[in-house]
């Protein structure tokens, strides 16, 4: 993995534990019928939250950017923080399966 984040952060530890739990068939989150670990859920939700934080709002009353930095092992402020987070996000998040694209010109109306 590359980027400016800690590879021994609480997020990375939880990510490894979640992967082991999924392989063992232990209880994990069920998202749209697929298993997902808490770490991946936190990654997705934090992407949304940091985007809002950069636009000037806090996701909820007790949300703190320092907790995000500590959990994910990232540093920086503003755009640099988001860049470091996105480096982690892009390294960890799996590529989506091939999307089925429909060309509106190829669809025949009946």
Phi and psi in degrees as a GROMACS rama.xvg file:
@    title "Ramachandran Plot"
@    xaxis  label "Phi"
@    yaxis  label "Psi"
@TYPE xy
-124.141  170.913  UNK-2
114.462  172.401  UNK-3
-98.9326  77.3998  UNK-4
-151.448  161.001  UNK-5
-85.8917  131.796  UNK-6
-82.9585  -5.07601  UNK-7
-116.971  27.3267  UNK-8
-72.4292  162.478  UNK-9
-55.2492  -34.0326  UNK-10
-62.1353  -47.4679  UNK-11
-64.6473  -38.7598  UNK-12
-63.2613  -45.762  UNK-13
-66.0862  -35.9163  UNK-14
-61.7587  -44.604  UNK-15
-64.2267  -42.887  UNK-16
-63.9334  -40.7983  UNK-17
-63.2158  -41.5154  UNK-18
-62.058  -42.4439  UNK-19
-62.759  -42.6383  UNK-20
-63.8702  -39.3616  UNK-21
-65.7381  -42.4162  UNK-22
-65.4024  -33.9993  UNK-23
-79.1015  -11.4737  UNK-24
81.3519  17.9888  UNK-25
-77.2562  170.067  UNK-26
-66.9267  127.223  UNK-27
-138.943  179.683  UNK-28
-67.4552  147.266  UNK-29
-111.862  110.47  UNK-30
-117.852  111.615  UNK-31
53.0371  38.6044  UNK-32
84.0263  2.22841  UNK-33
-118.825  144.836  UNK-34
-72.2584  141.671  UNK-35
-145.572  133.736  UNK-36
-77.0103  161.081  UNK-37
-61.1077  -36.486  UNK-38
-62.5803  -43.7191  UNK-39
-66.2295  -39.6796  UNK-40
-60.5026  -45.5403  UNK-41
-62.2617  -37.0658  UNK-42
-62.5273  -46.4264  UNK-43
-65.4313  -46.0242  UNK-44
-68.0591  -35.8896  UNK-45
-69.3275  -31.7364  UNK-46
-59.4156  -44.9841  UNK-47
-62.9305  -45.8639  UNK-48
-65.807  -41.4549  UNK-49
-66.6226  -35.6401  UNK-50
-60.2011  -42.9782  UNK-51
-68.3293  -38.7988  UNK-52
-60.309  -39.8087  UNK-53
-68.9231  -22.8541  UNK-54
-89.2686  -2.21794  UNK-55
105.963  13.6135  UNK-56
-129.62  151.683  UNK-57
-94.3566  137.593  UNK-58
-59.4623  -37.5341  UNK-59
-154.63  171.457  UNK-60
-55.8252  -39.7286  UNK-61
-100.379  7.67731  UNK-62
-71.1158  134.101  UNK-63
-133.53  135.63  UNK-64
-66.9987  -27.8417  UNK-65
-64.1887  -33.2728  UNK-66
-68.313  -36.8467  UNK-67
-64.0931  -46.3088  UNK-68
-59.5784  -44.6749  UNK-69
-66.816  -45.5905  UNK-70
-64.2606  -42.9253  UNK-71
-92.6631  -9.12664  UNK-72
69.0646  39.5862  UNK-73
-117.016  161.983  UNK-74
-130.686  173.204  UNK-75
111.766  178.05  UNK-76
-143.702  153.234  UNK-77
60.2121  -130.565  UNK-78
-65.1497  -33.5159  UNK-79
-66.4724  -39.3864  UNK-80
-61.7696  -45.8256  UNK-81
-64.3969  -38.3949  UNK-82
-63.8305  -42.589  UNK-83
-65.7912  -40.6182  UNK-84
-64.5599  -43.4022  UNK-85
-66.7147  -30.4846  UNK-86
-62.4882  -44.4208  UNK-87
-64.1616  -47.1564  UNK-88
-57.0631  -47.4559  UNK-89
-69.1966  -28.9371  UNK-90
-75.5972  -34.6734  UNK-91
-92.3571  -39.3559  UNK-92
-69.7352  129.341  UNK-93
-69.4858  150.281  UNK-94
-66.2754  138.464  UNK-95
-66.3344  147.564  UNK-96
-63.6359  161.639  UNK-97
-53.8823  123.638  UNK-98
-79.7147  144.061  UNK-99
-87.8387  112.964  UNK-100
-98.9948  134.175  UNK-101
-113.977  122.908  UNK-102
-85.4664  122.61  UNK-103
-64.8273  -21.2955  UNK-104
-77.1094  -22.1214  UNK-105
-89.5561  -7.58921  UNK-106
-86.3898  124.01  UNK-107
-91.2979  135.179  UNK-108
-90.1262  142.517  UNK-109
